Every structure is written in structure tokens, then in C-alpha cells.
Amino acid sequence: VLRFMMVLVGLTSSAVAAEFVGIEPLLGAFLAGLGLNRLVPNEGALMERVDFFGNALFIPAFLVSVGLMFDPGVMFQRSTIQLAFWLSAALVIGKVAAAWLTGLGFHLSWAESGLLFSVSIAQAAATLAATIVGLEIGLYGDEVVNAVMVVIAVSLVATSIFTPKFAKRIEVTST
């Protein structure tokens, strides 16, 4: 219980510290998670508790807060749909180009480059945090936020579809 409380204190205090210095609390908690990663073994009671708590409380709260940002009136406007299309296209083209160039540079097979693309296309926490910060400082409006939500959804669907397909094609070699 003490270790679990230390993990929660670390995550919440880093979120508060991040907000205090002017960055999104989500990024502070993410950085704390990276720091605490080595201290929480993957197989163990502490990881089970952290996993349960995250799945039962944090993820639903996060999804509700994200859902509150949607404006259905703006979401289905032609300009928002067009912006979402172009942002999604730019994301896919950029990730395909990066995976292809990396594959060329490291002599990867087509399946390995495809897997690299599929695991790197997912956009969620950092994209959302950057979007929220941009909205809060007045850099852009509801149209961009709603379009970015579509981009996030497209990226998550794409990674869910393509990762298993490319992973099956990877040859496992023993060394």
C-alpha cells in the first residue's frame, strides 16, 4: 500500500508541478510515469494495483474530460471535416515517409518498416496536450480541437489495424 501511495503521490505531484510551471498536467504525469517506470516491476502486486486504478479511474476520467471538449455543432461542419482529413493525411504521409526512410537507412524488410509505421502512427496524449495548450492560449479555436480529435481517433484505429498485420509478417530470428 505504501508503494502504491508513493506512485500516486509521484504522479499527482508531478502533474501539479507541471501545471505550476505552465505546462499541461498530463505531460507532468507522463514524465513522472517514465521516471517511476523502473521502480514498478511489470509482474507484481504493485503493477496490478496501478493498472487497476488507472483503468478504473484515470482513463475513464480522461476520456470524459476529452469528450467534454467536443462540440458537435463544430464537429460536423464542412471546414472541420476538411481540416481533419488534411491533418490525418499529413500524419499518415509523414509516418509512412519516416518509416520508409528509416527502413532504408537500417536495411529493414518491408514488414519491419510497416511495423515501424504502425506502432509510430498512434497519436494521443502529447497531441491532445499540445492541442489543449494551443486552445487555452488562443492559438486556435474549436474547429482545430475537433479536427485533432478525429486525427487521434484515425491514428488509434490505424495502429490497431496495421500492427497485428505487419507483426505477423516479421520473421523471428534466434541469435
Buried (B, 14 or more C-beta within 10 A) or exposed (E): EEBBEBBEEBBBEBBEBBBEEEBBBBBBBBBBBEEBEEEBEEEEEBBEBBEEBBEEEEEEEBEEEBEEBBBEEBBEBEEBBEBBBEBBEEBBEEBBEBBBEBBEEEEBEEBBBBBBBBBBBBBBBEBBBBBBBBBEEEEBEBBBBBBBBBBBBBBBEBBEEBBEEBEEEEEEEEE
